[in-house]
Amino acid sequence: MLLNLNRNPSLNQGQIEQYLADYYGIQQVLWVEDGIVGDDTDGHIDDTVRFVNEDTVIAAIEPNKNEVNYAPLQEIHHELRQMRLLNGKQLTIVELPMPDPVESDGLRLPASYANFYIANAAVIVPTFRCANDQRALDLIGQCFPDRPVVGIDSTDIVWGLGSFHCLSQQEPR
């Protein structure tokens, strides 16, 4: 998260927003709290919430109250419901289920369907060999009717603490 002290210790929220406006030409920043358990990046958004068009987000949700990601994802949903776009419109929120927990050597990994990659001709979605895989693919497919949605098993990739969207961020030009 951009506000963590280990990322931008000399900048406050307003200064970060100004940098984003100056460098990317944005007009608004929407902030949400921490990410899911197992995320080693201080709550990167690509595991929890993704814009799919100008006023719609797909947001991870955990229905099991006993699951460790239940509370943080509920908080994010609460924050999203309070947000308004510059035109005053409320966000449309598509609830994306979480996969079953994925662990390696007792460590909880940040498995999330929200870590999908939007390519020009497809959307690449991580799957995790569990019951929610098809439901997640169908929901993401409804959000991107102009592209095929391709699910690829990410069970062995997520041990690196990310998936397809994370992998795409460090590619050279």
C-alpha positions in Angstrom: 0.0 0.0 0.0 1.3 3.4 -0.9 0.7 4.8 2.6 2.8 2.3 4.4 5.9 3.8 6.0 8.2 1.4 4.2 7.0 2.7 0.8 6.7 6.5 1.0 7.8 7.5 4.5 8.1 11.2 3.6 4.8 11.6 1.8 1.3 11.9 3.2 -1.9 10.9 1.4 -2.4 14.2 -0.3 1.2 14.3 -1.6 0.9 10.8 -3.0 -2.4 11.7 -4.7 -0.7 14.8 -6.2 2.2 12.7 -7.5 -0.3 10.3 -9.1 -2.2 13.2 -10.7 1.0 14.8 -12.0 2.6 11.6 -13.4 -0.5 9.7 -14.6 -3.1 12.5 -15.2 -5.6 11.0 -12.9 -8.3 13.1 -11.2 -9.3 10.8 -8.3 -7.7 8.2 -6.1 -9.9 5.7 -4.2 -8.2 4.2 -1.1 -8.9 0.9 0.6 -7.4 -0.7 3.6 -5.1 -3.7 3.9 -5.1 -6.8 1.6 -5.5 -10.5 2.2 -3.6 -12.7 4.5 -0.3 -14.0 3.0 0.2 -10.8 0.9 3.8 -9.7 1.4 3.3 -6.4 -0.5 1.5 -4.4 2.2 -1.9 -4.9 0.7 -1.5 -4.6 -3.1 -4.9 -3.9 -4.6 -4.6 -6.7 -7.3 -5.6 -9.3 -4.7 -8.7 -7.6 -3.6 -10.3 -5.0 -5.9 -10.0 -4.4 -9.6 -11.7 -1.9 -11.9 -13.4 -3.6 -14.9 -14.8 -0.4 -16.4 -15.1 3.2 -15.5 -17.6 2.7 -12.7 -17.5 -1.0 -11.9 -15.1 -2.9 -9.6 -14.8 -6.6 -9.0 -14.0 -7.2 -5.4 -13.0 -10.3 -3.5 -15.4 -11.5 -0.8 -15.1 -14.2 1.8 -18.5 -15.5 3.1 -17.1 -17.7 5.8 -17.0 -15.6 9.0 -14.4 -18.0 10.5 -12.0 -17.5 7.6 -9.1 -15.1 8.3 -9.8 -13.0 5.2 -13.5 -12.4 6.1 -12.9 -9.3 8.2 -10.5 -7.4 5.9 -12.6 -8.1 2.8 -15.7 -7.0 4.6 -14.0 -3.8 5.6 -12.9 -3.2 1.9 -16.5 -3.8 0.8 -17.8 -1.3 3.4 -15.3 1.3 2.1 -16.2 0.7 -1.5 -19.9 1.2 -0.7 -19.1 4.6 0.8 -17.1 5.8 -2.2 -18.4 8.1 -4.9 -16.9 8.8 -8.3 -16.2 12.4 -9.4 -19.7 12.5 -11.0 -21.3 11.5 -7.7 -22.1 8.0 -8.9 -21.7 5.1 -6.5 -19.4 2.2 -7.6 -21.1 -0.9 -9.0 -19.5 -3.8 -7.0 -19.3 -7.3 -8.4 -18.6 -9.8 -5.6 -15.9 -12.3 -6.5 -15.6 -15.3 -4.3 -12.3 -16.3 -2.7 -10.7 -19.7 -3.5 -10.2 -22.3 -0.8 -7.1 -21.5 1.4 -3.8 -22.3 -0.3 -0.9 -23.1 2.0 2.7 -24.1 1.6 4.8 -25.4 4.5 2.2 -24.0 6.9 2.3 -20.5 5.3 -0.9 -19.0 4.0 -0.5 -17.9 0.4 -2.3 -14.9 -1.2 -4.5 -16.9 -3.5 -7.1 -14.7 -5.1 -9.0 -14.7 -8.4 -8.7 -10.9 -8.4 -5.1 -11.3 -9.5 -6.1 -11.7 -13.1 -4.3 -10.2 -16.1 -6.2 -8.3 -18.7 -4.6 -8.8 -22.1 -5.6 -7.3 -25.4 -7.3 -10.5 -26.5 -8.1 -12.4 -23.3 -8.3 -12.2 -19.5 -6.0 -14.7 -17.8 -7.5 -15.8 -14.4 -5.7 -17.8 -11.7 -7.5 -20.9 -10.6 -6.7 -23.0 -7.5 -8.2 -26.5 -8.0 -11.3 -25.7 -5.9 -15.1 -25.4 -6.2 -15.1 -21.7 -6.7 -12.9 -21.7 -9.8 -15.7 -22.0 -12.3 -17.9 -19.4 -10.5 -15.0 -16.9 -10.5 -14.3 -17.5 -14.2 -18.0 -17.0 -15.0 -18.2 -13.7 -13.0 -15.1 -12.3 -14.6 -16.4 -13.4 -18.0 -19.5 -11.4 -17.4 -17.4 -8.3 -16.7 -15.3 -8.8 -19.9 -17.8 -9.9 -22.5 -15.5 -8.7 -25.3 -12.6 -11.1 -24.3 -12.4 -14.8 -23.7 -11.6 -15.6 -20.0 -8.9 -18.2 -19.7 -8.4 -20.0 -16.3 -4.9 -21.3 -15.7 -4.0 -23.3 -12.6 -2.0 -21.0 -10.3 -1.6 -23.3 -7.4 2.1 -23.7 -8.0 2.6 -20.1 -9.0 1.1 -18.5 -5.9 3.8 -19.9 -3.7 5.8 -17.0 -5.1 3.2 -14.8 -3.2 1.4 -13.6 -6.3 -0.2 -14.6 -9.6 -0.7 -13.4 -13.2 -1.2 -9.7 -12.5 1.8 -9.6 -10.2 3.9 -11.4 -12.8 3.0 -8.9 -15.5 4.2 -5.9 -13.5 8.0 -6.4 -13.8 8.1 -7.1 -17.5 10.4 -4.7 -19.5 9.1 -2.5 -22.2 
